[in-house]
Each structure stands twice: as C-alpha cells, then as structure tokens.
Amino acid sequence: MLRDDVLSRLQALPASARREAYLDFVRDKGEEALWKGLGPEHLTASAFVFSPDADRTLMCFHRKGGFWVQVGGHLEHGDRSLAAAALREAGEESGLVDLELVGEGITDLDRHELSGGFTCAAHWDIGFTMIADPASALTVSKESRDVRWFPVDALPDGLAPGCARRVQGARAVLG
C-alpha cells in the first residue's frame, strides 16, 4: 500500500519538526493526503536529477507556475512506492528513460503554498535524488514550457521559491 510506503520512508528520516509534520499530515488525512482532488493539500513526489559528475541538474519551466523547478508531480494509484512515483514523474516530464535513483531514501521535504493556476492550496513535496546522462534526448511535457540541464552553480533566473537551496541539499547526498 502506497500510504504504508510513505510512512515507512518518512519514519526512516532523522527526527525533525518537518518530518513530524509530514507524518502527522499523512496519518491525520489518510487517503486525502495521497491523491489530488480529495482535499486542498496533498503529497507530491519530485526528482532532483543530476549529471553523473553532479555538476549539472535538470530543470523544467513549469507552465502553470511560471518558474523553473525540479521535475515531479502527483501520486497515481498505480505507483508501487513513493520512489516509483518520483521516477515515473521524472520520466514523464523529461522524456529520460535512463534515470537512476540514488539510494532509496528521501532527500528533500518541502511544503509550499500554491496560487494562480493551481487547483489545490499546497503541495507537501517529497524529493529524491537521481542521476541521468545529460546527453540523453529530452522531451517537454504538456505541463512544462521547457526542460534543460543547467550548471548547479549557475541555475537560471526565475526559480521557484527555495529551489536553489533544495537543489544543493539534494546534491549533497552525492558526496
């Protein structure tokens, strides 16, 4: 069951106020926490994708948000696990098929309010770190305006709030 996987992965993280808030949200809201459309807030799974040398990261220009951000999105009923959801979303939004999950653990937690063209009030995003070959062909999904690799030390203007900090945190797991 996906909810059990989410709780297990969150419990594996070091204790923190953020981890506890996520655990409380999932326990209190149950299925509403997992699926878009059941409540005003829900989980999302994202992927911080890096080149093998960790010098570049993949970003998409989000159509609704109007900002650059890591790839990711909503959980779906066919997802076997939270990591599988992040891998699926990364592939759908980039066209990459050679994505490699770095470990099985969560590398980022970020709850953010939404506005504008979004139909929900907030995303409780859970991020994973992945590796891919930057020479692989990219495709732009209908949810994005662009998908590109950027040097980690020269991220584009117009990033989603907190995105640069999140990229650096996800990169840190690569050593």
C-alpha positions in Angstrom: 0.0 0.0 0.0 1.4 3.4 -1.0 0.4 5.1 2.3 2.5 2.5 4.2 5.5 3.1 2.0 5.2 6.9 2.5 5.0 6.4 6.3 7.9 4.0 6.3 10.1 6.3 4.3 9.3 9.3 6.4 10.0 7.3 9.6 13.4 6.4 8.3 14.4 10.1 8.2 16.2 11.6 11.2 13.7 13.1 13.7 12.9 16.7 12.9 9.9 19.1 13.2 9.4 18.9 9.4 9.4 15.1 9.4 6.9 15.0 12.2 4.6 17.5 10.4 4.7 15.2 7.3 4.0 12.1 9.4 1.1 13.9 11.2 -0.3 15.1 7.8 -0.3 11.6 6.3 -1.7 9.9 9.5 -4.4 12.5 10.0 -5.5 12.9 6.4 -5.1 9.3 5.2 -6.1 8.9 1.6 -6.8 12.6 1.2 -3.1 13.2 1.8 -2.1 11.0 -1.1 -4.4 11.9 -4.0 -5.0 15.1 -5.9 -8.6 16.3 -5.7 -9.6 14.8 -2.3 -8.6 17.8 -0.3 -6.9 21.2 -0.7 -3.5 19.8 0.1 -1.7 16.6 -0.9 1.7 14.9 -1.3 3.8 15.2 -4.5 6.9 13.3 -5.5 9.8 15.0 -7.1 13.2 14.2 -8.6 16.4 16.2 -8.3 18.2 14.9 -11.4 21.9 15.4 -11.7 24.6 14.5 -14.2 26.9 11.7 -13.1 29.6 14.2 -12.1 26.9 16.2 -10.2 27.9 19.4 -12.0 24.6 19.8 -13.8 20.9 19.5 -12.8 17.8 19.0 -14.8 15.1 21.7 -14.5 11.7 22.2 -16.1 10.0 25.5 -16.7 6.6 24.8 -15.1 3.7 26.0 -17.3 1.2 26.9 -14.5 3.7 28.2 -12.1 5.8 30.2 -14.5 9.1 29.2 -12.8 12.0 26.8 -13.1 11.8 23.8 -10.8 12.8 20.2 -10.4 10.7 17.6 -12.2 7.9 15.9 -10.2 4.2 15.7 -9.7 1.2 13.9 -8.2 1.0 10.4 -7.0 -1.0 8.0 -9.1 -2.9 4.8 -8.0 -0.6 2.6 -10.0 2.5 3.8 -8.2 4.1 0.9 -6.2 6.1 3.3 -3.9 6.9 6.9 -3.4 10.2 6.5 -5.2 8.5 4.8 -8.1 6.2 7.9 -8.3 9.2 10.2 -8.4 10.8 8.1 -11.1 7.6 8.0 -13.2 7.1 11.7 -12.9 10.7 12.5 -13.8 10.5 10.3 -16.9 7.1 11.8 -18.0 8.3 15.4 -17.6 11.7 15.0 -19.2 11.5 12.0 -21.6 14.5 10.5 -19.8 14.4 6.7 -19.7 17.8 6.1 -18.0 17.1 7.6 -14.6 19.0 6.1 -11.7 17.6 6.5 -8.2 20.4 7.3 -5.7 19.6 5.1 -2.7 16.0 4.6 -1.7 15.7 7.4 0.8 14.0 10.8 0.8 16.5 13.6 0.2 14.1 16.6 0.5 10.9 17.7 2.2 9.2 20.9 1.2 5.7 22.0 1.8 4.7 25.0 -0.3 1.6 27.1 -0.8 0.2 27.4 -4.3 -1.6 30.1 -6.1 -2.5 31.3 -9.6 -3.5 28.4 -12.0 -3.2 25.7 -9.4 -6.4 23.9 -8.2 -5.0 23.0 -4.8 -3.8 25.1 -1.9 -0.5 23.4 -1.1 1.9 20.6 -2.0 3.7 18.5 0.5 6.6 17.6 -1.8 8.9 14.7 -1.1 12.1 14.7 -3.2 14.5 12.0 -4.3 17.9 12.4 -5.9 18.6 10.8 -9.3 21.3 10.5 -11.9 20.9 10.6 -15.7 23.1 11.1 -18.7 22.8 14.8 -19.9 23.5 13.6 -23.5 20.1 11.7 -23.5 17.3 13.3 -25.5 14.8 15.4 -23.6 11.2 16.0 -24.3 9.0 18.7 -23.0 5.7 17.5 -21.4 2.4 19.4 -21.7 2.9 20.6 -18.1 6.1 22.4 -19.0 7.3 25.1 -21.4 10.9 23.9 -21.4 13.3 21.2 -19.9 17.0 21.8 -19.8 20.2 21.0 -18.0 21.9 23.8 -16.0 25.2 24.0 -14.2 24.4 23.6 -10.5 26.4 26.7 -9.8 24.6 28.7 -12.4 20.9 28.0 -12.0 18.5 30.0 -14.2 16.7 33.2 -13.1 13.1 32.7 -12.2 13.4 29.7 -9.9 10.6 28.6 -7.7 11.0 29.9 -4.2 13.5 27.8 -2.2 14.5 25.7 -5.3 18.2 26.6 -5.2 18.5 25.6 -1.6 16.7 22.3 -2.4 18.9 21.5 -5.3 22.0 22.0 -3.2 20.6 19.8 -0.4 19.7 17.0 -2.9 23.1 17.3 -4.5 24.8 16.8 -1.1 23.8 13.2 -1.0 26.0 12.6 -4.0 29.1 13.4 -1.9 
